[in-house]
Amino acid sequence: MIRRLLRASPRRWPRPTAPRILVPSMTTSPDVTSIQDFTGQVAIVTGAARGLGLAVAMRLHERGAAVAVNVRDAERANAAARAIGERAFAVPGDVSDDGMPQEIARRALDRFGRIDVLVNNAALPLTTRFEALTAAEWRRAIEVNLTAPFLLMQAVLPAMKAQQYGRIVNISSSAGRMVSTLGGAHYTTSKTGLLGLTRAAAKELGCYGVTVNAVCPGMIDTELTRETAPGELLERLAGGYPIPRLGTAREVADLICFAASTSAGYITGASLDINGGDLMM
Ligand SMILES: NC(=O)c1ccc[n+]([C@@H]2O[C@H](COP(=O)([O-])OP(=O)(O)OC[C@H]3O[C@@H](n4cnc5c(N)ncnc54)[C@H](OP(=O)(O)O)[C@@H]3O)[C@@H](O)[C@H]2O)c1
């Protein structure tokens, strides 16, 4: 029956030209057997001194990855790398500085010889209200939250392309899917742009064995969240979610690990929500 259908309408299934179709066993992905296992893989995590960045760097390391730990300040970067473990390595620097994305990729490659995973986590969570927002603050938010992830993706691409394997995970937000509860217009705009960037890159890079996805957390219990709003307000907000609590950094880290794993090989261009059901309300 299927053969007859194929014969009847040959033009509907255009013949792919190599190397557009990658069969998983044909790629040079590291030989891992479970999503828990990142042994032999190398990950870069930006903004990894605390919160979600630190949680995902720790989780990837626990699961066997070598991790290049980006933090703006060198001392904090070294402290975070030491806390994460022996396969962690500090790559300090402001991701929005000229040449820094390339420098981070180069240092990871020099040290570990490959780059399998990029987690674009660093961001400025700015809350300035619309009418008070200056052009300078707007540009800074776009530089750090959107342009830097783009340049980092470009910077790791040659290594991933050479390997015919890579996983890029951009940390967006429910703000990118709808609008930020606490952040300003620049924050919402940058996180929305990151979803467009994710899809556009996914469309062009899949043929190299590179997937690009976004993770969109809702209200997560991190230092940042606690600094941004009083506990009472957080409790009130989270109390209205279908799962009536804040999310944990560990829960988000586990979703990022899944998107970064070999098991997620057929997921690309996706925006993966993790928000206790808040977004559908
Ligand atoms: N927590 C939430 O509820 C939530 C919800 C949705 C999305 N998110 C997203 O999740 C990510 C992590 O959030 P978080 O709660 O862990 O907040 P966070 O603690 O503020 O983490 C962001 C990290 O990015 C770093 N960073 C900022 N600008 C940088 C730059 N130019 N270069 C390098 N690093 C820079 C910060 O470093 P410094 O310590 O040096 O400032 C900070 O450690 C962010 O992308 C955020 O937008 C969080």
The ligand as a Tripos MOL2 file, in Angstrom:
@<TRIPOS>MOLECULE
LIG
   48    52     1     0     0
SMALL
NO_CHARGES

@<TRIPOS>ATOM
      1 N1         14.3100   32.8200   37.9960 N.am      1 LIG1
      2 C1         13.2510   32.8690   37.2340 C.2       1 LIG1
      3 O1         12.1110   32.8480   37.7190 O.2       1 LIG1
      4 C2         13.3850   32.9340   35.7340 C.ar      1 LIG1
      5 C3         12.2060   32.8900   34.9720 C.ar      1 LIG1
      6 C4         12.3080   32.9310   33.5930 C.ar      1 LIG1
      7 C5         13.5310   33.0090   32.9890 C.ar      1 LIG1
      8 N2         14.6620   33.0660   33.7520 N.ar      1 LIG1
      9 C6         15.9350   33.1480   33.0410 C.3       1 LIG1
     10 O2         16.7910   32.1610   33.5550 O.3       1 LIG1
     11 C7         18.1380   32.6100   33.5040 C.3       1 LIG1
     12 C8         18.7720   32.5140   34.8720 C.3       1 LIG1
     13 O3         17.9700   33.2050   35.8000 O.3       1 LIG1
     14 P1         18.3060   33.2180   37.3700 P.3       1 LIG1
     15 O4         17.0340   33.2380   38.0920 O.co2     1 LIG1
     16 O5         19.3060   32.1790   37.6900 O.co2     1 LIG1
     17 O6         18.8950   34.7010   37.4900 O.3       1 LIG1
     18 P2         20.3620   35.2920   37.7750 P.3       1 LIG1
     19 O7         20.8530   34.8010   39.0670 O.co2     1 LIG1
     20 O8         20.2390   36.7680   37.5940 O.co2     1 LIG1
     21 O9         21.2090   34.6350   36.6110 O.3       1 LIG1
     22 C9         21.6180   35.3100   35.4900 C.3       1 LIG1
     23 C10        23.1210   35.2890   35.4770 C.3       1 LIG1
     24 O10        23.5510   35.9490   34.2820 O.3       1 LIG1
     25 C11        24.7170   36.6150   34.6090 C.3       1 LIG1
     26 N3         24.9910   37.7110   33.6840 N.ar      1 LIG1
     27 C12        24.2650   38.8360   33.5100 C.ar      1 LIG1
     28 N4         24.8280   39.5990   32.5760 N.ar      1 LIG1
     29 C13        25.9350   38.9440   32.1630 C.ar      1 LIG1
     30 C14        26.9450   39.2260   31.2110 C.ar      1 LIG1
     31 N5         26.9100   40.3570   30.5090 N.pl3     1 LIG1
     32 N6         27.9440   38.3400   31.0250 N.ar      1 LIG1
     33 C15        27.9780   37.1910   31.7390 C.ar      1 LIG1
     34 N7         27.0510   36.8740   32.6650 N.ar      1 LIG1
     35 C16        26.0470   37.7470   32.8700 C.ar      1 LIG1
     36 C17        24.5330   37.1560   36.0220 C.3       1 LIG1
     37 O11        25.8240   37.2990   36.5380 O.3       1 LIG1
     38 P3         26.2070   38.2850   37.7230 P.3       1 LIG1
     39 O12        26.0110   37.4170   38.9150 O.co2     1 LIG1
     40 O13        27.5980   38.6540   37.4400 O.co2     1 LIG1
     41 O14        25.2590   39.4380   37.6610 O.co2     1 LIG1
     42 C18        23.7020   36.0550   36.6790 C.3       1 LIG1
     43 O15        24.5020   35.1800   37.4200 O.3       1 LIG1
     44 C19        18.0860   34.0190   32.9240 C.3       1 LIG1
     45 O16        18.2650   33.9500   31.5220 O.3       1 LIG1
     46 C20        16.6760   34.4620   33.2460 C.3       1 LIG1
     47 O17        16.2240   35.4600   32.3690 O.3       1 LIG1
     48 C21        14.6180   33.0300   35.1030 C.ar      1 LIG1
@<TRIPOS>BOND
     1     1     2 1
     2     2     3 2
     3     2     4 1
     4     4     5 ar
     5     4    48 ar
     6     5     6 ar
     7     6     7 ar
     8     7     8 ar
     9     8     9 1
    10     8    48 ar
    11     9    10 1
    12     9    46 1
    13    10    11 1
    14    11    12 1
    15    11    44 1
    16    12    13 1
    17    13    14 1
    18    14    15 2
    19    14    16 1
    20    14    17 1
    21    17    18 1
    22    18    19 2
    23    18    20 1
    24    18    21 1
    25    21    22 1
    26    22    23 1
    27    23    24 1
    28    23    42 1
    29    24    25 1
    30    25    26 1
    31    25    36 1
    32    26    27 ar
    33    26    35 ar
    34    27    28 ar
    35    28    29 ar
    36    29    30 ar
    37    29    35 ar
    38    30    31 1
    39    30    32 ar
    40    32    33 ar
    41    33    34 ar
    42    34    35 ar
    43    36    37 1
    44    36    42 1
    45    37    38 1
    46    38    39 2
    47    38    40 1
    48    38    41 1
    49    42    43 1
    50    44    45 1
    51    44    46 1
    52    46    47 1
@<TRIPOS>SUBSTRUCTURE
     1 LIG1         1 GROUP 0 **** ****
